[in-house]
Amino acid sequence: MNNRYKNDNTTIDEVKVIYNYYLNDKSIRKTAEYFNITRQKISFLFRKFNFPYLNNVESVKSRKKKKVIHTKEETQKLFNETCLKKYGVKNPRQNKEINDKIIAKRTEKYLQKLNQRLQDAECEMLEPFTRVQNKDGKYVYYTMKHKCGYVFKTDLRRDIKCPRCYYINRFSNFETRYKDFLIENNINIECNKKFGKLELDIYCPDYNIGFEFNGSYWHSVDKKGKFYHREKTEHFLKLGIPIYHFWDYQDEDIIKSIMMSKLGLSKTKYFARNLLLKTPTLQEEIDFLNQNHLEGYTKSCFRLGLYTINNKLVSLITFRSNKGELELCRFVNLINTSIVGGFSKLFKHSLDVLLDKYNTDYVISYCNRDISPNYETAIYNKYGFEFIGDTGCILKYYSKKDEKVYTRQKYQKHKLASILNKFNADLTADENLIENNIFPIRNSGNWKFIYKRKVEI
């Protein structure tokens, strides 16, 4: 018996009144509410005087209507029967009057949104709206006129943008940011400086180097050809001017850091002899590469870093084993930081571990020509690497739909038929991609180097 109610003076006659109400209503909760007492006390009183609870069949729970679960076929059958009674057809859309009302209502709502989109894009639609998609699944293209006067065609699934104004302004703003950055750092520059038929976006006469800023769309293969950037780099090298290419999909802070490094104006300087060798965690490696390297993180089998006495990672080197070859895949310093002797220290200590571990006598590495235009001045030449040659332009793809750049692996030829909306087997891979607003882009080249272990005689 519950000690909480041991001093309770409720008589059996009073409990009978409560119990009779309970039998009539068949709910202990409502009974408790009616007599303003707790359910625990009612339970205590019923047990004390041997008044039994109703069983499940007799209780109020059994009187609740159980939810009927129909199969998919049964649900469809009930739906069809209801529609036949109401509309005389199995589906409301089969009734022309109802179908016209539904279409009119949806079209009205869509046109309200479309008008707002046109207003935001400062465009006028030169033909009446019919539908977004044809019955065969193909999107309908409409003729638009931008406020600048340019007439173009576009479908309505994507953002409405004037191709001429949008991409020119986007690229122009991209280039302007770095012009302003150099001016803020008191660096003398000449913009759009012509050297014969070709010109440089930014030329720094005090340093005799140039910077090129490439918009992915306007500098795609479709617009510039396959070897435009390589030929431009070689043209200026013959004039004694190394030029560095940057792209609008790359990180702004990293670009600024590389520019200052090429000018010899990095803000922070360390000497490798004063730094500590340590193996970073995988998460440290991922974060450091994504925040400091133009190409970001890539998988590796070995990593080694240089740390300050405050345990701050300031330089990192990583390697991977690729088809039996040991490859140096990443070397990078903290942005806005130069480290005297950093590469030498990291590379030497890595070799002491890796050459024996992977039973090899050489290491290969690749170098993006966009930021190392002349192989003779590349860092590898200073540390015993042998130059192999140019392995060709690095291929990537710019998607106009989502304005992102993807690696060549995503759009390999054998994948195109299954991933493209429009695919024609009679066209080349590049022609199919361009038909789908995906544009190949190529950099200025890719150097290959090899380091061979010296055999002592």
Contacts in CASP RR format, 6 or more apart in sequence:
PFRMAT RR
TARGET T0000
AUTHOR 0000-0000-0000
METHOD contacts of the structure
MODEL  1
MNNRYKNDNTTIDEVKVIYNYYLNDKSIRKTAEYFNITRQKISFLFRKFN
FPYLNNVESVKSRKKKKVIHTKEETQKLFNETCLKKYGVKNPRQNKEIND
KIIAKRTEKYLQKLNQRLQDAECEMLEPFTRVQNKDGKYVYYTMKHKCGY
VFKTDLRRDIKCPRCYYINRFSNFETRYKDFLIENNINIECNKKFGKLEL
DIYCPDYNIGFEFNGSYWHSVDKKGKFYHREKTEHFLKLGIPIYHFWDYQ
DEDIIKSIMMSKLGLSKTKYFARNLLLKTPTLQEEIDFLNQNHLEGYTKS
CFRLGLYTINNKLVSLITFRSNKGELELCRFVNLINTSIVGGFSKLFKHS
LDVLLDKYNTDYVISYCNRDISPNYETAIYNKYGFEFIGDTGCILKYYSK
KDEKVYTRQKYQKHKLASILNKFNADLTADENLIENNIFPIRNSGNWKFI
YKRKVEI
1 44 0 8 1.000
1 47 0 8 1.000
1 48 0 8 1.000
2 40 0 8 1.000
2 44 0 8 1.000
4 40 0 8 1.000
4 44 0 8 1.000
5 41 0 8 1.000
5 44 0 8 1.000
5 45 0 8 1.000
8 41 0 8 1.000
8 44 0 8 1.000
8 45 0 8 1.000
10 45 0 8 1.000
12 49 0 8 1.000
15 45 0 8 1.000
15 46 0 8 1.000
15 48 0 8 1.000
15 49 0 8 1.000
15 51 0 8 1.000
18 31 0 8 1.000
18 35 0 8 1.000
18 42 0 8 1.000
18 45 0 8 1.000
19 46 0 8 1.000
19 51 0 8 1.000
21 31 0 8 1.000
21 34 0 8 1.000
21 35 0 8 1.000
22 28 0 8 1.000
22 31 0 8 1.000
22 42 0 8 1.000
22 54 0 8 1.000
23 54 0 8 1.000
25 31 0 8 1.000
25 34 0 8 1.000
25 60 0 8 1.000
26 54 0 8 1.000
26 58 0 8 1.000
26 59 0 8 1.000
26 60 0 8 1.000
26 63 0 8 1.000
27 59 0 8 1.000
27 60 0 8 1.000
28 39 0 8 1.000
28 42 0 8 1.000
28 43 0 8 1.000
28 53 0 8 1.000
29 39 0 8 1.000
31 42 0 8 1.000
32 38 0 8 1.000
32 39 0 8 1.000
32 41 0 8 1.000
32 42 0 8 1.000
35 42 0 8 1.000
45 51 0 8 1.000
46 52 0 8 1.000
46 53 0 8 1.000
53 59 0 8 1.000
56 62 0 8 1.000
70 78 0 8 1.000
80 90 0 8 1.000
80 91 0 8 1.000
83 89 0 8 1.000
83 90 0 8 1.000
83 91 0 8 1.000
83 92 0 8 1.000
84 90 0 8 1.000
87 94 0 8 1.000
87 95 0 8 1.000
87 98 0 8 1.000
88 95 0 8 1.000
89 95 0 8 1.000
92 98 0 8 1.000
92 99 0 8 1.000
92 102 0 8 1.000
93 99 0 8 1.000
93 102 0 8 1.000
107 129 0 8 1.000
110 132 0 8 1.000
111 129 0 8 1.000
114 125 0 8 1.000
114 129 0 8 1.000
114 156 0 8 1.000
117 159 0 8 1.000
117 160 0 8 1.000
118 124 0 8 1.000
118 125 0 8 1.000
118 144 0 8 1.000
118 160 0 8 1.000
121 146 0 8 1.000
121 159 0 8 1.000
121 160 0 8 1.000
121 161 0 8 1.000
121 162 0 8 1.000
122 146 0 8 1.000
122 147 0 8 1.000
122 162 0 8 1.000
123 144 0 8 1.000
123 145 0 8 1.000
123 146 0 8 1.000
123 147 0 8 1.000
123 160 0 8 1.000
123 162 0 8 1.000
124 144 0 8 1.000
124 145 0 8 1.000
125 142 0 8 1.000
125 143 0 8 1.000
125 144 0 8 1.000
126 142 0 8 1.000
126 143 0 8 1.000
126 144 0 8 1.000
126 145 0 8 1.000
126 151 0 8 1.000
127 142 0 8 1.000
127 143 0 8 1.000
129 142 0 8 1.000
130 140 0 8 1.000
131 140 0 8 1.000
132 139 0 8 1.000
132 140 0 8 1.000
132 155 0 8 1.000
132 156 0 8 1.000
132 157 0 8 1.000
133 139 0 8 1.000
133 140 0 8 1.000
134 140 0 8 1.000
139 155 0 8 1.000
139 156 0 8 1.000
139 157 0 8 1.000
140 155 0 8 1.000
140 156 0 8 1.000
141 153 0 8 1.000
141 154 0 8 1.000
141 155 0 8 1.000
142 153 0 8 1.000
142 154 0 8 1.000
142 155 0 8 1.000
142 156 0 8 1.000
143 151 0 8 1.000
143 152 0 8 1.000
143 153 0 8 1.000
144 151 0 8 1.000
144 152 0 8 1.000
144 153 0 8 1.000
144 154 0 8 1.000
144 160 0 8 1.000
144 162 0 8 1.000
145 151 0 8 1.000
146 152 0 8 1.000
146 162 0 8 1.000
146 164 0 8 1.000
146 165 0 8 1.000
148 162 0 8 1.000
148 164 0 8 1.000
148 165 0 8 1.000
150 162 0 8 1.000
150 163 0 8 1.000
150 164 0 8 1.000
150 165 0 8 1.000
152 162 0 8 1.000
152 163 0 8 1.000
152 164 0 8 1.000
154 160 0 8 1.000
154 161 0 8 1.000
158 401 0 8 1.000
167 215 0 8 1.000
167 217 0 8 1.000
167 218 0 8 1.000
168 218 0 8 1.000
170 215 0 8 1.000
170 248 0 8 1.000
171 213 0 8 1.000
171 215 0 8 1.000
171 217 0 8 1.000
171 218 0 8 1.000
171 248 0 8 1.000
174 213 0 8 1.000
174 215 0 8 1.000
174 248 0 8 1.000
175 201 0 8 1.000
175 202 0 8 1.000
175 213 0 8 1.000
177 252 0 8 1.000
178 202 0 8 1.000
178 211 0 8 1.000
178 213 0 8 1.000
178 246 0 8 1.000
178 255 0 8 1.000
178 256 0 8 1.000
178 259 0 8 1.000
179 189 0 8 1.000
179 191 0 8 1.000
179 202 0 8 1.000
181 256 0 8 1.000
181 259 0 8 1.000
182 189 0 8 1.000
182 202 0 8 1.000
182 204 0 8 1.000
182 259 0 8 1.000
183 189 0 8 1.000
185 260 0 8 1.000
185 265 0 8 1.000
187 204 0 8 1.000
187 206 0 8 1.000
187 263 0 8 1.000
187 265 0 8 1.000
188 204 0 8 1.000
188 205 0 8 1.000
188 206 0 8 1.000
189 202 0 8 1.000
189 203 0 8 1.000
189 204 0 8 1.000
190 200 0 8 1.000
190 202 0 8 1.000
190 203 0 8 1.000
190 204 0 8 1.000
190 205 0 8 1.000
191 201 0 8 1.000
191 202 0 8 1.000
191 203 0 8 1.000
192 199 0 8 1.000
192 200 0 8 1.000
192 201 0 8 1.000
193 199 0 8 1.000
193 200 0 8 1.000
193 202 0 8 1.000
193 203 0 8 1.000
195 235 0 8 1.000
195 236 0 8 1.000
195 239 0 8 1.000
195 241 0 8 1.000
198 232 0 8 1.000
198 235 0 8 1.000
198 236 0 8 1.000
200 210 0 8 1.000
200 211 0 8 1.000
200 212 0 8 1.000
200 236 0 8 1.000
200 241 0 8 1.000
200 243 0 8 1.000
201 210 0 8 1.000
201 211 0 8 1.000
201 212 0 8 1.000
201 213 0 8 1.000
202 210 0 8 1.000
202 211 0 8 1.000
202 212 0 8 1.000
202 213 0 8 1.000
203 209 0 8 1.000
203 210 0 8 1.000
203 241 0 8 1.000
204 210 0 8 1.000
204 211 0 8 1.000
204 263 0 8 1.000
207 262 0 8 1.000
207 263 0 8 1.000
208 240 0 8 1.000
208 241 0 8 1.000
209 241 0 8 1.000
209 242 0 8 1.000
209 243 0 8 1.000
209 244 0 8 1.000
209 262 0 8 1.000
209 263 0 8 1.000
210 236 0 8 1.000
210 241 0 8 1.000
210 242 0 8 1.000
210 243 0 8 1.000
210 244 0 8 1.000
211 243 0 8 1.000
211 244 0 8 1.000
211 246 0 8 1.000
211 259 0 8 1.000
212 229 0 8 1.000
212 232 0 8 1.000
212 243 0 8 1.000
212 244 0 8 1.000
212 245 0 8 1.000
212 246 0 8 1.000
213 246 0 8 1.000
213 247 0 8 1.000
213 248 0 8 1.000
214 229 0 8 1.000
214 245 0 8 1.000
214 246 0 8 1.000
214 247 0 8 1.000
214 248 0 8 1.000
215 247 0 8 1.000
215 248 0 8 1.000
216 247 0 8 1.000
216 248 0 8 1.000
216 249 0 8 1.000
216 398 0 8 1.000
216 405 0 8 1.000
216 439 0 8 1.000
216 441 0 8 1.000
217 223 0 8 1.000
217 398 0 8 1.000
217 400 0 8 1.000
217 439 0 8 1.000
218 224 0 8 1.000
219 228 0 8 1.000
219 229 0 8 1.000
219 247 0 8 1.000
219 441 0 8 1.000
220 398 0 8 1.000
220 439 0 8 1.000
220 440 0 8 1.000
220 441 0 8 1.000
221 430 0 8 1.000
221 439 0 8 1.000
221 440 0 8 1.000
221 441 0 8 1.000
221 442 0 8 1.000
222 434 0 8 1.000
222 439 0 8 1.000
222 440 0 8 1.000
223 439 0 8 1.000
225 442 0 8 1.000
226 393 0 8 1.000
226 442 0 8 1.000
227 393 0 8 1.000
227 442 0 8 1.000
228 442 0 8 1.000
229 245 0 8 1.000
229 370 0 8 1.000
229 393 0 8 1.000
229 442 0 8 1.000
229 443 0 8 1.000
229 444 0 8 1.000
229 445 0 8 1.000
230 369 0 8 1.000
230 392 0 8 1.000
230 393 0 8 1.000
230 442 0 8 1.000
230 443 0 8 1.000
230 444 0 8 1.000
230 445 0 8 1.000
232 243 0 8 1.000
232 444 0 8 1.000
233 243 0 8 1.000
233 245 0 8 1.000
233 369 0 8 1.000
233 373 0 8 1.000
233 444 0 8 1.000
233 445 0 8 1.000
236 242 0 8 1.000
236 243 0 8 1.000
236 373 0 8 1.000
237 373 0 8 1.000
237 374 0 8 1.000
242 373 0 8 1.000
242 374 0 8 1.000
242 377 0 8 1.000
243 373 0 8 1.000
244 258 0 8 1.000
244 259 0 8 1.000
244 262 0 8 1.000
244 370 0 8 1.000
244 371 0 8 1.000
244 373 0 8 1.000
245 370 0 8 1.000
245 371 0 8 1.000
245 443 0 8 1.000
245 444 0 8 1.000
246 255 0 8 1.000
246 258 0 8 1.000
246 370 0 8 1.000
247 370 0 8 1.000
247 405 0 8 1.000
247 441 0 8 1.000
249 398 0 8 1.000
249 404 0 8 1.000
249 405 0 8 1.000
250 294 0 8 1.000
251 294 0 8 1.000
253 335 0 8 1.000
254 292 0 8 1.000
254 293 0 8 1.000
254 294 0 8 1.000
254 335 0 8 1.000
255 294 0 8 1.000
257 266 0 8 1.000
257 292 0 8 1.000
257 335 0 8 1.000
257 336 0 8 1.000
258 294 0 8 1.000
258 371 0 8 1.000
260 266 0 8 1.000
260 267 0 8 1.000
260 336 0 8 1.000
261 338 0 8 1.000
262 371 0 8 1.000
264 338 0 8 1.000
266 336 0 8 1.000
266 337 0 8 1.000
266 338 0 8 1.000
267 336 0 8 1.000
267 337 0 8 1.000
268 334 0 8 1.000
268 336 0 8 1.000
268 337 0 8 1.000
268 338 0 8 1.000
269 337 0 8 1.000
269 338 0 8 1.000
269 339 0 8 1.000
269 340 0 8 1.000
270 306 0 8 1.000
270 308 0 8 1.000
270 314 0 8 1.000
270 337 0 8 1.000
270 338 0 8 1.000
270 339 0 8 1.000
270 340 0 8 1.000
271 339 0 8 1.000
271 340 0 8 1.000
271 341 0 8 1.000
272 306 0 8 1.000
272 315 0 8 1.000
272 339 0 8 1.000
272 340 0 8 1.000
272 341 0 8 1.000
272 342 0 8 1.000
272 344 0 8 1.000
272 345 0 8 1.000
273 341 0 8 1.000
273 345 0 8 1.000
275 306 0 8 1.000
275 307 0 8 1.000
275 308 0 8 1.000
275 314 0 8 1.000
275 315 0 8 1.000
275 339 0 8 1.000
275 342 0 8 1.000
275 345 0 8 1.000
276 306 0 8 1.000
276 307 0 8 1.000
276 308 0 8 1.000
276 309 0 8 1.000
277 304 0 8 1.000
277 305 0 8 1.000
277 306 0 8 1.000
277 307 0 8 1.000
277 345 0 8 1.000
277 346 0 8 1.000
277 349 0 8 1.000
278 304 0 8 1.000
278 305 0 8 1.000
278 306 0 8 1.000
278 307 0 8 1.000
279 303 0 8 1.000
279 304 0 8 1.000
279 305 0 8 1.000
280 288 0 8 1.000
280 303 0 8 1.000
280 304 0 8 1.000
280 305 0 8 1.000
280 313 0 8 1.000
280 316 0 8 1.000
284 313 0 8 1.000
285 297 0 8 1.000
285 300 0 8 1.000
285 303 0 8 1.000
285 316 0 8 1.000
285 318 0 8 1.000
286 297 0 8 1.000
288 313 0 8 1.000
288 316 0 8 1.000
288 332 0 8 1.000
288 334 0 8 1.000
289 296 0 8 1.000
289 297 0 8 1.000
289 298 0 8 1.000
289 316 0 8 1.000
289 318 0 8 1.000
289 330 0 8 1.000
289 332 0 8 1.000
290 296 0 8 1.000
290 297 0 8 1.000
291 335 0 8 1.000
292 316 0 8 1.000
292 332 0 8 1.000
292 333 0 8 1.000
292 334 0 8 1.000
292 335 0 8 1.000
293 330 0 8 1.000
293 332 0 8 1.000
294 368 0 8 1.000
294 371 0 8 1.000
295 330 0 8 1.000
295 368 0 8 1.000
296 330 0 8 1.000
298 318 0 8 1.000
298 320 0 8 1.000
298 329 0 8 1.000
298 330 0 8 1.000
299 320 0 8 1.000
300 318 0 8 1.000
300 319 0 8 1.000
300 320 0 8 1.000
300 329 0 8 1.000
300 330 0 8 1.000
301 319 0 8 1.000
301 320 0 8 1.000
301 321 0 8 1.000
302 318 0 8 1.000
302 319 0 8 1.000
302 320 0 8 1.000
302 350 0 8 1.000
302 353 0 8 1.000
302 354 0 8 1.000
303 316 0 8 1.000
303 317 0 8 1.000
303 318 0 8 1.000
303 319 0 8 1.000
304 316 0 8 1.000
304 317 0 8 1.000
304 318 0 8 1.000
304 346 0 8 1.000
304 349 0 8 1.000
304 350 0 8 1.000
305 313 0 8 1.000
305 315 0 8 1.000
305 316 0 8 1.000
305 317 0 8 1.000
305 346 0 8 1.000
306 313 0 8 1.000
306 314 0 8 1.000
306 315 0 8 1.000
306 316 0 8 1.000
306 339 0 8 1.000
306 342 0 8 1.000
306 345 0 8 1.000
306 346 0 8 1.000
307 313 0 8 1.000
307 314 0 8 1.000
308 314 0 8 1.000
313 334 0 8 1.000
314 333 0 8 1.000
314 334 0 8 1.000
314 337 0 8 1.000
314 339 0 8 1.000
315 331 0 8 1.000
315 332 0 8 1.000
315 333 0 8 1.000
315 334 0 8 1.000
315 337 0 8 1.000
315 339 0 8 1.000
315 342 0 8 1.000
315 346 0 8 1.000
316 330 0 8 1.000
316 331 0 8 1.000
316 332 0 8 1.000
316 346 0 8 1.000
317 328 0 8 1.000
317 330 0 8 1.000
317 331 0 8 1.000
317 343 0 8 1.000
317 346 0 8 1.000
317 347 0 8 1.000
317 350 0 8 1.000
318 328 0 8 1.000
318 329 0 8 1.000
318 330 0 8 1.000
318 331 0 8 1.000
319 326 0 8 1.000
319 327 0 8 1.000
319 328 0 8 1.000
319 329 0 8 1.000
319 350 0 8 1.000
319 354 0 8 1.000
319 363 0 8 1.000
320 326 0 8 1.000
320 327 0 8 1.000
320 329 0 8 1.000
321 327 0 8 1.000
321 358 0 8 1.000
324 358 0 8 1.000
324 360 0 8 1.000
325 360 0 8 1.000
325 362 0 8 1.000
325 364 0 8 1.000
326 354 0 8 1.000
326 355 0 8 1.000
326 358 0 8 1.000
326 360 0 8 1.000
326 362 0 8 1.000
326 363 0 8 1.000
326 364 0 8 1.000
327 363 0 8 1.000
327 364 0 8 1.000
327 365 0 8 1.000
327 366 0 8 1.000
328 347 0 8 1.000
328 363 0 8 1.000
328 364 0 8 1.000
328 365 0 8 1.000
328 451 0 8 1.000
329 365 0 8 1.000
331 343 0 8 1.000
331 346 0 8 1.000
331 347 0 8 1.000
331 379 0 8 1.000
333 339 0 8 1.000
333 342 0 8 1.000
343 379 0 8 1.000
343 383 0 8 1.000
344 383 0 8 1.000
347 383 0 8 1.000
351 363 0 8 1.000
351 453 0 8 1.000
354 360 0 8 1.000
354 363 0 8 1.000
355 361 0 8 1.000
355 363 0 8 1.000
355 453 0 8 1.000
361 452 0 8 1.000
361 453 0 8 1.000
361 455 0 8 1.000
362 450 0 8 1.000
362 451 0 8 1.000
362 452 0 8 1.000
362 453 0 8 1.000
363 450 0 8 1.000
363 451 0 8 1.000
364 388 0 8 1.000
364 448 0 8 1.000
364 449 0 8 1.000
364 450 0 8 1.000
364 451 0 8 1.000
365 380 0 8 1.000
365 385 0 8 1.000
365 448 0 8 1.000
365 449 0 8 1.000
365 450 0 8 1.000
365 451 0 8 1.000
366 391 0 8 1.000
366 446 0 8 1.000
366 447 0 8 1.000
366 448 0 8 1.000
366 449 0 8 1.000
367 375 0 8 1.000
367 378 0 8 1.000
367 380 0 8 1.000
367 446 0 8 1.000
367 447 0 8 1.000
367 448 0 8 1.000
367 449 0 8 1.000
368 394 0 8 1.000
368 443 0 8 1.000
368 445 0 8 1.000
368 446 0 8 1.000
368 447 0 8 1.000
369 390 0 8 1.000
369 443 0 8 1.000
369 444 0 8 1.000
369 445 0 8 1.000
369 446 0 8 1.000
369 447 0 8 1.000
370 443 0 8 1.000
370 444 0 8 1.000
370 445 0 8 1.000
372 378 0 8 1.000
372 379 0 8 1.000
372 447 0 8 1.000
373 444 0 8 1.000
375 381 0 8 1.000
375 387 0 8 1.000
375 389 0 8 1.000
375 447 0 8 1.000
375 449 0 8 1.000
376 387 0 8 1.000
378 447 0 8 1.000
378 449 0 8 1.000
380 387 0 8 1.000
380 447 0 8 1.000
380 449 0 8 1.000
380 451 0 8 1.000
381 387 0 8 1.000
381 449 0 8 1.000
383 451 0 8 1.000
384 451 0 8 1.000
385 449 0 8 1.000
385 450 0 8 1.000
385 451 0 8 1.000
386 449 0 8 1.000
386 450 0 8 1.000
386 451 0 8 1.000
386 452 0 8 1.000
387 447 0 8 1.000
387 448 0 8 1.000
387 449 0 8 1.000
388 447 0 8 1.000
388 448 0 8 1.000
388 449 0 8 1.000
388 450 0 8 1.000
389 447 0 8 1.000
389 448 0 8 1.000
390 445 0 8 1.000
390 446 0 8 1.000
390 447 0 8 1.000
390 448 0 8 1.000
391 445 0 8 1.000
391 446 0 8 1.000
391 447 0 8 1.000
391 448 0 8 1.000
392 445 0 8 1.000
392 446 0 8 1.000
393 442 0 8 1.000
393 443 0 8 1.000
393 444 0 8 1.000
393 445 0 8 1.000
393 446 0 8 1.000
394 442 0 8 1.000
394 443 0 8 1.000
394 445 0 8 1.000
394 446 0 8 1.000
395 408 0 8 1.000
395 440 0 8 1.000
395 441 0 8 1.000
395 442 0 8 1.000
396 405 0 8 1.000
396 406 0 8 1.000
396 407 0 8 1.000
396 408 0 8 1.000
396 440 0 8 1.000
396 441 0 8 1.000
396 442 0 8 1.000
396 443 0 8 1.000
397 405 0 8 1.000
397 406 0 8 1.000
397 407 0 8 1.000
397 408 0 8 1.000
397 410 0 8 1.000
397 411 0 8 1.000
397 433 0 8 1.000
397 438 0 8 1.000
397 439 0 8 1.000
397 440 0 8 1.000
397 441 0 8 1.000
398 404 0 8 1.000
398 405 0 8 1.000
398 438 0 8 1.000
398 439 0 8 1.000
398 440 0 8 1.000
398 441 0 8 1.000
399 405 0 8 1.000
399 406 0 8 1.000
399 437 0 8 1.000
399 438 0 8 1.000
400 437 0 8 1.000
400 438 0 8 1.000
400 439 0 8 1.000
401 437 0 8 1.000
405 441 0 8 1.000
411 419 0 8 1.000
411 429 0 8 1.000
411 433 0 8 1.000
411 438 0 8 1.000
413 429 0 8 1.000
416 423 0 8 1.000
416 429 0 8 1.000
416 432 0 8 1.000
416 433 0 8 1.000
417 423 0 8 1.000
417 425 0 8 1.000
420 432 0 8 1.000
420 433 0 8 1.000
420 435 0 8 1.000
420 436 0 8 1.000
420 438 0 8 1.000
421 436 0 8 1.000
422 432 0 8 1.000
422 435 0 8 1.000
422 436 0 8 1.000
423 432 0 8 1.000
424 431 0 8 1.000
424 432 0 8 1.000
424 435 0 8 1.000
427 435 0 8 1.000
430 440 0 8 1.000
433 439 0 8 1.000
433 440 0 8 1.000
END
